[in-house]
């Protein structure tokens, strides 16, 4: 018999946290009185996380631990966990205990009011300054390029009906970003405020460069607006150049040009060359993403699964 709730959590460099997470989840879900399973997915951590996870899986029948063949990133790791979830409802949460297990009961109660998607809104975030600012900046930039509203107070944490998760798993994008996939598939969705805690151990594994790379790849994957902007910019430059050309033609016909400007010619050449190179570069990036998509490689590969249940 399938459980009522499946918990999916990606794990990376969390050997000191993951056992606290499991105990907190078991305590909360037992109080809720529902059947459940806990799916932990190791994104090939470089610490002792997998050894700790195997020990947990051998001690707790509700826990299934999955290890990927290499480090694929947080969102492909989430997809790997979702593909093994059997519950009618699936909770996705980070393993650092900033997403608190006790908040699951609030999410579940809200879902039972008739919602297929209930996302957790972190009204008071306990992240560092840089992460808060980059998240806010990403939400503004992503909203601009996709003509949508992206709430930076919402991340992975939430409870989702199995049909919403099945729709997410059907999306064939080679670049995975779970919150945007949930927004894309739709369904009857809402969000509620939850308490966001400080990280239990260590620091976030997302460096500034990784955050920038994730934001860039996500925008390129979900929007072709950069290409449209360069087309508009090119047309604007062409119109401006044509107007200036007519002005110079008028001056030439009236013998008003005394000395041709070497500097203005060089600046114009460099300016237009920069635009051309940038446009070609952006186009090349999109072609590269198309190339990656057509290869149809798996976004994750599972190396090992440990659980007491068959």
ZIGIQUI-V229863 format. One record per pair of residues at least 24 apart in sequence whose C-alpha atoms are under 10 Angstrom apart, sorted by the first residue. I is the first residue (numbers start at 1). J is the second residue. Records with the same first field share a line. If there is no record, write none. Layout:
I->J ; J
This chain:
1->35 ; 86 ; 87
2->35 ; 36 ; 37 ; 85 ; 86 ; 87 ; 88
3->34 ; 35 ; 36 ; 37 ; 62 ; 85 ; 86 ; 87 ; 88 ; 89 ; 90
4->33 ; 34 ; 35 ; 36 ; 37 ; 86 ; 87 ; 88 ; 89 ; 90
5->29 ; 34 ; 35 ; 36 ; 37 ; 38 ; 85 ; 86 ; 87 ; 88 ; 89 ; 90 ; 91 ; 108 ; 159 ; 160 ; 161 ; 162
6->35 ; 36 ; 37 ; 38 ; 39 ; 62 ; 63 ; 81 ; 82 ; 84 ; 85 ; 86 ; 87 ; 88 ; 89 ; 90 ; 91 ; 92 ; 159 ; 160 ; 162
7->36 ; 37 ; 38 ; 39 ; 40 ; 63 ; 81 ; 82 ; 85 ; 86 ; 87 ; 89 ; 90 ; 91 ; 92 ; 93 ; 101 ; 104 ; 159
8->37 ; 38 ; 39 ; 40 ; 41 ; 64 ; 77 ; 78 ; 79 ; 80 ; 81 ; 82 ; 83 ; 84 ; 85 ; 90 ; 91 ; 92 ; 93 ; 94 ; 95 ; 157
9->38 ; 39 ; 40 ; 41 ; 42 ; 65 ; 74 ; 77 ; 78 ; 81 ; 82 ; 91 ; 92 ; 93 ; 94 ; 95 ; 96 ; 156 ; 157
10->39 ; 40 ; 41 ; 42 ; 43 ; 66 ; 67 ; 73 ; 74 ; 75 ; 76 ; 77 ; 78 ; 79 ; 80 ; 81 ; 92 ; 93 ; 94 ; 95 ; 96
11->40 ; 41 ; 42 ; 43 ; 44 ; 45 ; 49 ; 50 ; 53 ; 65 ; 66 ; 67 ; 74 ; 77 ; 78 ; 94 ; 95 ; 96
12->41 ; 42 ; 43 ; 44 ; 45 ; 46 ; 47 ; 48 ; 49 ; 50 ; 71 ; 73 ; 74 ; 77 ; 94 ; 95 ; 96 ; 204 ; 205
13->42 ; 43 ; 44 ; 45 ; 46 ; 47 ; 48 ; 49 ; 50 ; 95 ; 96 ; 201 ; 202 ; 203 ; 204 ; 205
14->42 ; 45 ; 46 ; 47 ; 48 ; 49 ; 50 ; 52 ; 53 ; 95 ; 96 ; 200 ; 201 ; 202
15->45 ; 46 ; 47 ; 48 ; 49 ; 50 ; 51 ; 52 ; 53 ; 201
16->47 ; 48 ; 49 ; 52 ; 96 ; 200 ; 201 ; 202
17->49 ; 52 ; 95 ; 96 ; 97 ; 199 ; 200 ; 201 ; 202
18->49 ; 50 ; 52 ; 53 ; 56 ; 95 ; 96 ; 97
19->49 ; 52 ; 53 ; 55 ; 56 ; 95
20->95 ; 96 ; 97 ; 200
21->94 ; 95 ; 96 ; 97 ; 99 ; 100 ; 101
22->53 ; 56 ; 60 ; 62 ; 63 ; 95 ; 101
23->56 ; 60 ; 101
24->97 ; 100 ; 101 ; 102
25->100 ; 101 ; 102 ; 104
26->60 ; 62 ; 63 ; 101
27->101 ; 102
28->100 ; 101 ; 102 ; 103 ; 104 ; 105
29->101 ; 102 ; 104 ; 105
31->102 ; 105
32->102 ; 104 ; 105 ; 108
35->62 ; 87
36->62 ; 63 ; 86 ; 87 ; 88 ; 89 ; 90
37->61 ; 62 ; 63 ; 64 ; 85 ; 86 ; 87 ; 90
38->62 ; 63 ; 64 ; 65 ; 81 ; 85 ; 90 ; 91
39->63 ; 64 ; 65 ; 66 ; 78 ; 80 ; 81 ; 82 ; 84 ; 85 ; 92 ; 307
40->64 ; 65 ; 66 ; 67 ; 77 ; 78 ; 80 ; 81 ; 95 ; 305 ; 306
41->65 ; 66 ; 67 ; 68 ; 74 ; 77 ; 78 ; 79 ; 80 ; 81 ; 82 ; 95 ; 302 ; 305
42->66 ; 67 ; 68 ; 69 ; 70 ; 71 ; 74 ; 77 ; 78 ; 80 ; 81 ; 302 ; 304
43->67 ; 68 ; 69 ; 70 ; 71 ; 72 ; 73 ; 74 ; 75 ; 76 ; 77 ; 78 ; 80 ; 300 ; 302
44->68 ; 69 ; 70 ; 71 ; 72 ; 73 ; 77 ; 303
45->70 ; 71
46->71
53->306 ; 307
54->305 ; 306 ; 307
55->306 ; 307
56->306 ; 307
57->305 ; 306 ; 307 ; 308 ; 309
58->306 ; 307 ; 308 ; 309
59->307 ; 308
60->307 ; 308 ; 309
61->307 ; 308 ; 309
62->307 ; 308 ; 309
63->306 ; 307 ; 308 ; 309
64->305 ; 306 ; 307 ; 308 ; 309
65->304 ; 305 ; 306 ; 307 ; 308
66->302 ; 303 ; 304 ; 305 ; 306 ; 307
67->301 ; 302 ; 303 ; 304 ; 305 ; 306
68->300 ; 301 ; 302 ; 303 ; 304 ; 305
69->300 ; 301 ; 302 ; 303 ; 304
70->300 ; 301 ; 302 ; 303
71->300 ; 301
72->299 ; 300 ; 301
73->176 ; 206 ; 214 ; 299 ; 300
74->176 ; 177 ; 178 ; 206
75->156 ; 175 ; 176 ; 177 ; 178 ; 179 ; 299 ; 300
76->174 ; 175 ; 176 ; 177 ; 178 ; 298 ; 299 ; 300 ; 301
77->176 ; 299 ; 300 ; 301 ; 302
78->156 ; 176 ; 177 ; 178 ; 300
79->165 ; 168 ; 169 ; 176 ; 177 ; 178 ; 299 ; 300
80->169 ; 299 ; 300 ; 301 ; 302
82->162 ; 165 ; 166 ; 168 ; 169
83->165 ; 166 ; 169
85->162 ; 165
86->162
87->161 ; 162
88->160 ; 161 ; 162 ; 163 ; 165
89->116 ; 117 ; 159 ; 160 ; 161 ; 162 ; 163 ; 164 ; 165
90->117 ; 158 ; 159 ; 160 ; 161 ; 162 ; 164 ; 165
91->118 ; 119 ; 156 ; 157 ; 158 ; 159 ; 160 ; 161
92->119 ; 155 ; 156 ; 157 ; 158 ; 159 ; 160 ; 178
93->120 ; 155 ; 156 ; 157 ; 158 ; 159
94->155 ; 156 ; 157
95->199 ; 200
96->197 ; 198 ; 199 ; 200 ; 201 ; 202 ; 203 ; 204
97->196 ; 197 ; 198 ; 199 ; 200 ; 201
98->122 ; 125 ; 126 ; 127 ; 157 ; 195 ; 196 ; 197 ; 198 ; 199 ; 200
99->155 ; 156 ; 157 ; 158 ; 194 ; 195 ; 196 ; 197 ; 198 ; 199
100->157 ; 194 ; 195 ; 196 ; 197 ; 198
102->194 ; 195
103->157 ; 158 ; 193 ; 194 ; 195 ; 196
104->157 ; 158 ; 159 ; 194
105->159
106->159 ; 192 ; 193 ; 194
107->157 ; 158 ; 159 ; 160 ; 191 ; 192 ; 193 ; 194
108->158 ; 159 ; 160
110->159 ; 190 ; 191 ; 192
111->158 ; 159 ; 160 ; 161 ; 188 ; 189 ; 190 ; 191
114->188 ; 189
115->159 ; 160 ; 161 ; 187 ; 188 ; 189 ; 190 ; 191
116->159 ; 160 ; 161 ; 162 ; 163 ; 164 ; 165 ; 186 ; 187 ; 188 ; 189 ; 190
117->158 ; 159 ; 160 ; 161 ; 162 ; 163 ; 164 ; 165 ; 182 ; 183 ; 186 ; 187 ; 188 ; 189 ; 190 ; 191
118->157 ; 158 ; 159 ; 160 ; 161 ; 188 ; 189 ; 190 ; 191 ; 192
119->153 ; 154 ; 155 ; 156 ; 157 ; 158 ; 159 ; 160 ; 179 ; 182 ; 189 ; 190 ; 191 ; 192 ; 193 ; 194
120->153 ; 154 ; 155 ; 156 ; 157 ; 158 ; 159 ; 190 ; 191 ; 192 ; 193 ; 194 ; 195 ; 196
121->151 ; 152 ; 153 ; 154 ; 155 ; 156 ; 157 ; 158 ; 190 ; 191 ; 192 ; 193 ; 194 ; 195 ; 196
122->152 ; 153 ; 154 ; 155 ; 157 ; 191 ; 192 ; 193 ; 194 ; 195 ; 196 ; 197
123->152 ; 153 ; 154 ; 192 ; 193 ; 194 ; 195 ; 196
124->153 ; 193 ; 194 ; 195 ; 196 ; 197
125->153 ; 194 ; 195 ; 196 ; 197 ; 198
126->195 ; 196 ; 197 ; 198 ; 199
127->196 ; 197 ; 198 ; 199 ; 203 ; 204
128->198 ; 203 ; 204
130->207 ; 208
131->204 ; 206 ; 207 ; 208 ; 211
134->208 ; 211 ; 212 ; 215
135->211 ; 212 ; 215
137->215
138->211 ; 212 ; 214 ; 215 ; 216 ; 218 ; 219
139->215
141->215 ; 216 ; 219
142->215 ; 216 ; 218 ; 219 ; 220 ; 222 ; 223
143->219
144->219 ; 223 ; 225
145->219 ; 220 ; 222 ; 223 ; 224 ; 225 ; 226 ; 229
146->219 ; 220 ; 222 ; 223 ; 224 ; 225 ; 226
147->223 ; 225
150->179 ; 180 ; 183
151->179
153->193
154->179 ; 191 ; 192 ; 193
155->179 ; 180
156->180 ; 182
157->194
158->191 ; 192
159->191
160->187 ; 189
161->187
163->187
164->188
172->293 ; 296 ; 298 ; 299
173->221 ; 222 ; 289 ; 292 ; 293 ; 296 ; 299
174->221 ; 289 ; 290 ; 292 ; 293 ; 294 ; 295 ; 296 ; 297 ; 298 ; 299
175->214 ; 217 ; 218 ; 220 ; 221 ; 222 ; 289 ; 292 ; 293 ; 299
176->214 ; 217 ; 218 ; 221 ; 299
177->214 ; 215 ; 217 ; 218 ; 221 ; 222
180->218 ; 222
181->222
184->222
217->285 ; 289
220->282 ; 285 ; 286 ; 289
221->286 ; 289 ; 290
224->283 ; 286
226->279 ; 282 ; 283 ; 286
227->279 ; 280 ; 282 ; 283 ; 286
229->279
230->275 ; 276 ; 278 ; 279 ; 280 ; 282 ; 283
231->279
233->275 ; 279
234->272 ; 275 ; 276 ; 279
237->272 ; 275
241->268
